[in-house]
Amino acid sequence: MGKLNYAMVMQIIAVIVRFSGGFILLSSFVSWFYEEKVFVDILLTGLLLIGLSFIGKFFPKTQDKELSKRDGYLVVALGWIFLTISGALPYWFSGAIPNFTDAAFESISGFTTTGSSILTDIESMPKGLLFWRSMTHWLGGMGIIVLAVAILPLLGVGGMQLFVAEAPGPSADKLRPRIADTAKRLWILYVALTGIQSILLRIAGMNWFDSVNHALCTLSTGGFSTKNASLAHWNDNPWIQYIVIIFMFIAGANFVLTYFALNGKVKKLTGNEEFRYYFGIVALFTIVSTLFIYFQADVSQSSIAHPMVWGALESAFRHALFQVLAVITTTGFVTADFTMWTPILTVLFFGMMFLGGSAGSTSGGVKFVRHIIMIKNGFMEFKRQLHPKAIIPVRFNGKAVHMKIVYNILAFFVIYMSFFIIGALALALTGLDFLTAIGGSATALGNVGPGLGDVSPVDNFAHLPAAAKWITSFLMIIGRLELFTFLIILTPYFWSERF
């Protein structure tokens, strides 16, 4: 397929680094507003990155402005690597997180919208750095939407082709203007929803700083909070938690379909098969969790035991709905420790870590569309066994799914589960116990945030060995980039000109 267009790739990487530096400068102004000493450190970090980004100007100019499929893979993989490294510098240079491994972990967790943290006292952190921490979520979330809608379908990543045709734009045969138009509209929607949630949270009782930060982290399905107790800090204010619930649900849905619904084409959303499954599973698991919490859970040591505002049943429903959405959408906010409710709910929530939200959302995980296709294909195999000569396609949204996509999805799931097992084994080798190893691997690969064992919803990753932090960081990145997008550059096939 020809040589890689390194000059063009590096020019794009330079723009990404410059983009990161610009938002670090914005964070420095937040620090300046609150009269913090780290203001200068954050400011200089941003200026340094912007300055370094201009090195791209010295790369040889190329007449070829087109990016091949291989170039696309390289841009995505290297772009996220450079982005996460640049994101670690404000923490490291300011001395707020003096260990580079920890700073890199916090940055990777931020940009991949995982929400796992090594901070043991979040509320003592400078506000400028807390804002940057939330901003990494927000930028990573929007980056994922654009990646999923505009780039992954072109790279042939399993399942993503199924919804690309729904993206708004001039026409399907004009790919570039269509992608640019799609990205622009989704950015506007993303910014608007973030602003609306910020205002609603402020009205509900949060201060402006907390409102903006939690809105940034909700729409991106990230999970970083400005409080040590996460959203449990507001357990006595149901309105705040219900607002976050609504926006977590929106963030877990396909943003393209949300765009159509807000433009009056509601049937595109309600008629979408993936959305119906998403809504139904959330409803089912919420009902099941509510009943177990209300009738069986021991909440005597839980934050749920706080004075009930609307009664025990409402509290059980609110915490169940909140945590179901937080895990399924991979947002990772916490109102209670679900591992302390009942053993059956612990197993249920662990299983939810492998679901993920909708394709085209900011959620991590496998995604509902892939589960739907795999389950349908499994049932179709029974018919194919009975009628071996019949052509029985898998249908999604009333249309036949090409078998190439089905095979791609099956390969994705096998690789996903393989890396979950490999990740758990690698974490166990670092000395972690069984529950922590499988919980850490599942939550990192699915970009969920809280896990099991010593990385449960009320714990964090600070006590993990350095090796374990790098293992989970690697899992966070490959999980966020849909496995193939990152792993393919590690194969010899990618670097061969015959690829």
C-alpha positions, 0 to 999 in steps of 0.5 A: 500500500506504499510508504507511510506519510510520516511528514503528514503524521507528525504535522497532525501530532504537532497540532494535537500537542499544540491543542493540549498546550492551549487547554493547559493554558486555560487551566492556568487561568483557573489557577490564577483566578484562585490565586494559587502558587502553581499558576506559573508552573501550569502556565509554563507547561502550556507554553512549553508544549505549544513551543514544542509543537512548532517543531512540526514546521521543520519536518519536510513538506509533503505534496501528498496531503492524503492519509492512507489507512495505515497513516490513520492507524498511526495518527490515532495511536501516536496521537493518544500517546503524545496526548497522554504524555503532555497531559501528565506534565502539569501534574509533574512539573508543578510537583502536585504529583511528583512521581512520573508514573503516577502523573502519567497514570492520572493523565491516561486515566483522564484522556481515556475517560476511565476515571481511576485515580492515584490521588488520595486527597483530591480536595487538597489539590490545586483547583487549576490542576483539578480543572485540568484533570476534568478537562482531560476527560472532556477532551478525551470524550469528544475525541472518542466521539469524533474517532468513532464517527469519523475515523474508526469506520474508515479503518474497518474497526468492528461494529463501527461501520454499522452507524456511520451511515447515520452521521449527519452531513451533506451526503454519503459520497462526499466523505471529507465534508461529511466528516467535518460537518459531523464533527462540527455539529457534535462539538456544538452538541457536546458543548451545549449539553456540558453548559446545560448540565453545569447550570442545572447542577449550580441551581441544584446546589453545587458551586460553579467550580464543582458544577463545571467540573462534574459536567465536564466529567459526566458528558465524557463518561469519565468519573473524576470528581472534585470531592474525595467521596465522589458524588456520595458527597451529595447523598443528601441532595437527590436533585444533584444525583438525578441531574447527573443520572440524566446526563450519564444516560445521554452520554451513554447513548449514540451522540449522532442519534441524540443530535437527530432527536434534538432536531425533531427526528425522535424516531431515529433514536427510539427506533434504533435497536441498540438504543432500545437494548440500552434503555431496556438493560438499564431499566432491568438491572436498575429494578433488580438492583433496587429490589436487592438493595431494599430487601437484602442489602446491609446498608448500615455501614454504607453512605446509603444509610444517611437520612432518607429524603424521600424514603428508603425505596426512593433511596434504593432506587436512586443509588441502584439507577446511579450505579447501574448507569455509572458502570454500564456507561463507564462513567465511574462516579460513586454514590455508594460501594456496590461491592458491599450490597450483596454478593449477587449484585457484586457479580452483576456489577462486575458483568456490567463492566463488559457491557459499555454504552452505545456505539458513537457515545463517550462510553468505553467497554465492548458496546451494546451493538457488538453484544447484539450482533454476537447474540443474534449470530449465535441464534442464527447458527442454530438455524444454519445448522438446521438449514445448511444451504439457506442464506440466513443473515444477521439483521440489525435495525432491519438490515442485513449485516455483512458477515465481514462485520460479524467476523470482525466483531467476533474477533474483537470480542475474542481479543478483548476477553484475551486481554482481560485474562492476560491483564489479570494474570499480569496484575497478579504477577505484581502481587495483587490478589485475585479480586483486585487483579480481575477487577483492575483488568476489567475496569481498566480495559473497559474504562469503567473506573471502580473495580473489585477488591482493593480497587473498589468504588471506595478505594483507588489505585495509589497503593498499586505497584508501579508495574501494575499502574503501567499495566493498567495504563496500557489496558486503558489505552488499548481499550479506549482505542477499540483494541485494533486501532492501537494493537495493529501498529504492534504487528509486523504486518503494519510496517510491511509495505505490502500491508 
